Amino acid sequence: MGDLLNPDELATRWGTSRAVLAQWRYLGRGPAYVKVGGKRVFYRLSDIADYENSRTVKPGAA
């Protein structure tokens, strides 16, 4: 599963907590994710990159 991150790995990447990611999933926010076996959650690197790109703010943009 080289192209997938679990919530701990994504939380580390973004300097946040698993709880924040769980809350975002509950609220329908954040990057797309994959549920495996009903409980295990993973994030595709491509979905993470898409989300990061969508959140990019360019200086001087209103």
N, C-alpha and C positions, 0 to 999 in steps of 0.2 A: 504494500500500500504506500509506495513511495510518493505518490502525488496527493496524499491525504494527510491532513493534520487532525489530531484529536483536540478537544476543547482546551486541555492543558497546554498543548503546544501553541495553539493560536493565542491563548491568553498570555503566554510568555512572549510571543512575537510582538503583541500589541501593548504589553505592559499593563494588562488589566487582569480581571479575575474570571474564573469559571462561572461564578454567579452572574456577572454582567452578561456574559455570552448566553447563559441560560435564560436570563430575563429578556434579552433581545429576541431569542427564539420564540419565547412565549408571546411577546408583543408583535411578532412578525417583522422585526428589524434585523439589521446586520446582513452578513453574506448568506447566500444559499447554503444549505447543509444537506447531508445524507444521513438517514437513520438506517441502521443495520440491526436486524433482530429485534426491532421494536424499542430498544433503549439506547444502543450505542450510537453516538453522534460523531460524524466526521465532516471536515470541510475540505473541498477540493481546492488545490492551489490556484486553479484558474478562476474559481468563484471568489476566492480571497482577493486575487489581483483585480478582478472586475470591480469588486466592492471598493477596494482602495482607490482605484482610478476614478470611480464615481464620486468619491469624497475629496478628491484633490481640489484644493483652492488655489487659483492663480492670483498672484499679487496684482492689485489694482482692479480686480473683478468685483463688481457690486453685487 
